[in-house]
Amino acid sequence: MPGIPKTREQQRYRRHLRVRKKVAGTADRPRLVIFRSLKHITAQIVDDTSGRTLMTVSSTDLTSGKKTEKSAEVGKRIAARAKDAGITRVVFDRAGYKYHGRVKAVADGAREGGLEF
């Protein structure tokens, strides 16, 4: 059947589209979106109404710790940068990934840093 996604990447993209139908970031409540690769994780805060990325934090500059620990640190750093910019409330976009492991660690770190979902 031609409509069925074949690769994991295509399946994640389809899940991401399903999530994005319901989740949109506004100026008062931007979207916190996650990208997860095999080695690193990236968190961005996006305002969808203006189509701009407001800030981004990645685990590429972190050197020590396991991947889950680095993910929690990414969450804390994005929360700190958001608070400096006056953002306290966001909507969480898991980008088609399951909400566990590193994705959950970013969310918990962001909550710990003071962001409200």
Summary of the structure (lengths in Angstrom):
residues: 117
radius of gyration: 14.4
end to end distance: 38.7
largest distance: 49.8
contacts: 351
relative contact order: 0.20
helix: 40%
strand: 21%
